[in-house]
Amino acid sequence: MLWISDEWKEYEVLDCSGGERLERWGKYILVRPDPQVIWDTPRIVPQWNRYDARYVRSNTGGGHWTDHKLPERWQIHYKDYLTFNVKPMNFKHTGVFPEQAANWDFIREKVAAASARRPIRVLNLFAYSGGATLAAAAGGAEVYHVDASKGMVAWAKENAAASGLADKPIHWIVDDCGKFIQREIRRGRRYDGIIMDPPSYGRGPSGEIWKMETSFYPFLQETVKLLSDNPLFVIINSYTTGLAPSAVAYASDAVFAEVYGGKTAAGELGLPVKQSGLILPCGATGRWTP
């Protein structure tokens, strides 16, 4: 299954070739590396020679922006309900993953339909700059936004304010996600929707080590304890190289479907490429629904 985020007006992939993607972020043109782009097609799109900044990887790891003609930040909008502060960082990211728009719409629609009947509480783990948090809040949910990075939580709050959602019931929490869910289990708090975007590898604020291959499944086994009696969804995103969407679905079903029934729909998120018409794959997603 492929979920395509094709309703952007202020973002687009203009072309991709030779391990790079050419993107328009509002009025700015960026060139960034992408390991999925294993083909090397002619670069006939003029913006390949007229970009505002290009991220170049270093042979020793990391990388840097070259030809930097960008402001420190600027904004882009998604539909009529989300606004993001774009800030190019020193590890190629901009603070926005445009391919996640398909999930944002899914979250907002599910929450809006349910919140018309009852209060809805959503938990967003490894929540980064808050796209899914804002989508849930826009749908009418009370949201708990959890990330180990103080800076990313602050950035997400800025995006909430820019999106006109600053007064919504969003709880901004800087914490290790594993420790947080253990405390929530003890508190007895339950959630109708859970979203997670676990890293391939990471360290918590107290040095906790996360490895996808060993930490992910036990984490799911604890997370299921937080679901309400009438849950809406669990969304699992993964950018871990080599982890198939079907593997995400199998793990999800072994935990969530085992307790609540239902099924995990698994697939890839994709972005349309203007020049070629192809769909650029951008990571795995599993959506469990009862």
N, C-alpha and C positions, 0 to 999 in steps of 0.2 A: 504494500500500500504506500502511496506517495501523497502527502499533504503539501499542497503548493501554496506558498504565501505570495499571491499574485494581485493583491489589492492595494499595494503601496502606490502613492502618487509622488512622494518626495524621496524615495529610495529606489534604485534599480541596479541590477547587474548589466552593464552595457556589453561586456564581452569577457571571455576568460580563455587563457592560453598560456602554455609554458609554465605552469605552476603558479599563475597569478590570476586574480580577478580584477577587472576594471569596474569601479562602482561610482554611482552618483549619489551623494548624500546631500540632498537639498541642492545648493548651487555649487558644491565642491566635488571635485573628482579625485578619488583615491585609487591607488594600486596597492593591493595587499596579497601576500602569499596565500595559496590554498592548496593543500596536499592532494585534494581530490582532482585537481586539474592536471591530469597526466598527459593530455594531448598538447600538441604544439602547432596550432593553426595560424594562418597569416593574420597579422594584427592590422587589419584595414580600418578599424574604427579610429577616427582622428584623435580622440581623447587619449589614446595610448601615448601620444606625443605632447599632450597639453594638460597633463594632470596637475593637481595642486600639491599633492604629496604622495610619496611612494615609500612603503615599508620594505626594507632590505634586511634579510636575515644575515647574521654573522656566521662565519665558519666555526666559531668557538661557542656558539649558542647565543640566544637572544637576537637582537637586531636593533635597527634604528630607522627613523623617518628621514628621508632625503628630500631635497627640493621643497622644503616645508613652507607652504604659503597659506597656512590655515590660521584662523583665530584660535584662541585657547579653547573655546567652546562655541557651539551654535545649536539650534534646535531643528528637529524634524518632527512631523506630525504623522500619526497613523489614523486614518479615517477621521472621525469627529470626536474621538474619546481618549486618545493618548498623545502626549507630547514628551519627547525625550531630549535631554541635553547630551549632545554628542561631544565627546572629548577623546581625541586620539591619544592612546597611551603607549608607553615604551615597550609593550609586548604585543603590538599590532592591533589590539582590540580598540573599539570605539565606545564601548559601554552599551551598545545595542546589538542584539542578534536578530536581524530582520526576518530570518526564516521562522522565528517563533510566532510570527503574527497569526499563523493558522491556529496555533494553540491558544493565543489570546482570545480570538473570536470564539473558539469552542468553550473556553472557561467563562467568558462573559455571558454567552447565551445560556449555558447550563445553570449558572448562578441566577441569572435574571428570571428564568422560568420558575426555579424553585423558591426564590426569595419572595415571589408574589404570594406564596402560601405560608411560609414559615421563615424564621431567622436562619441564616446560613453562615457558618464559620469555616474559613479556609486557612490552611497552613501552607506556607511557601518556604521550603527548605533549600539551602544553598541559593538564596534568592537573588543574589547579584544586584543589578540595578533596577529590578522591580517590575519588569514588563508584565509578568503573570500576576503579581500582587495588584497592580493597577487595574488589570482586566477584571479580576475578581471583585475589587472594590467598586468598579464602574457598574458591575452587575448587581450590586447591592449587598455584598457579603461583608462581614467582619473578618479582617485578615490579620494573621500573625506572620510577619515577614522576618525570617531568621537568616543571618549570614555572619560568618566569623570576622569579616572585614568591616571595621568601623567606617572606613572611607566609602565602601560600597553602599552601606546602609544610608549614609548621609547623601550619597548620590541618588539613591532611590527616593529619598524624601524630597529632594529637589525635583525629580521627575513627577512625583505626586502633586507637588505644588504647581508645576508647569501645566499639568493635566487638569487642574481645577478639582483635585481630589484631596487636598490637604485637610479638609474637615471630615473626611470619611473615617470610620473606625478601623484604622490601621495601626497595629502595634509594631513598632520598629525595635528589633531585638538583635543586639550584637552578642553572638554566642556560638559555641561549637554545637553543630546540629545534633550530634549524638548525645551530648549531655543534656541539651534542651529537651529532646523527646523523652529521655528518662525522667526528667522532672515533671513533664506534662503527664506521663503515665501515673506517677505518684499523686499528682494533683487531681487526677480523674477528669481532666479536660478532654473533650472529644471534638472532632472536626468532621464536617460533611464533605470536604474536599481536601486533598493533599497533593501538592506539586513539589517535585524535587528535580534538581539539576546537579547531581553529584559529580565531583571532579574525578579525573583519572587518578590523580595523586594530589594530596594536599596535607597541610598541617593546620591544626586548630590553634587558637590563641595561647594555649598552654603547652604547645608542642605535640598535641595528639596527631597521630599519623593516620591518614586515610589512603587506602589502596583499593581501587575498584574491584580487583579480582578477589580480594579477601574480605573487604569491609561491606560491600554492597548488599549481599543477600542477608547477612545478619541484621543489617540496618533495616531492611524491609520487614523482617520478622518482628522487630520492635515497633516499627511505624504502624503496622496493622492494628496494634493495640490502641491507637489513637482515633480510629474511625468511629463515627457515630453509629447508631442503630439503623439509620436510613441514609447511607452515604450517597454522594453524587458521582464522584470520580476520584481516581488517583492518576496523576500524569507523571511519567518518569522520562526525563530527557537524558541523553547520553551523547557526549562527543568523544568518547573513548575510541581510539582507532582500533578497528578490528572487531569491535563488539557489535554483532548483528542485531537488528531490531527483533528478530525472532527470539534471541537469547533474553532480551529485556522482557518480552512477553511471557516466556516460559517462567522466568523468575517471578514476575508479577502474578501470574495465575497460580503458581504454587503457593503463594502467600495470601493474596487478596481473594481470589476466586475460591480458594479452599475454605475460607471462612464465610464469605458473603455470596458466593456464586458469581454469576456474570462472566465476563470474558474481557481479556485485554486485546484491543486492536493495536497491532504493531506496524510501524512503517518508518519511512524516512521523511524528513522535512526537506522541501526543495524551494529554490528560487528560480524564476524564469530568467533566461539570458536573452537580452534584446537582440543581439546580433545574429545568433544561431537558431534561436527558438528552442534550444534544449533546456532541460531542467537540471540545475546544478544541485547535487545532493549535499545536504548540510547537517547530517547527524540523525541519530535514531530517536524515536519517540514511542512510548507505549501509553495507551489510554485505557485504563481499566474502568468499566462501568458495570453496575450490578444488573 
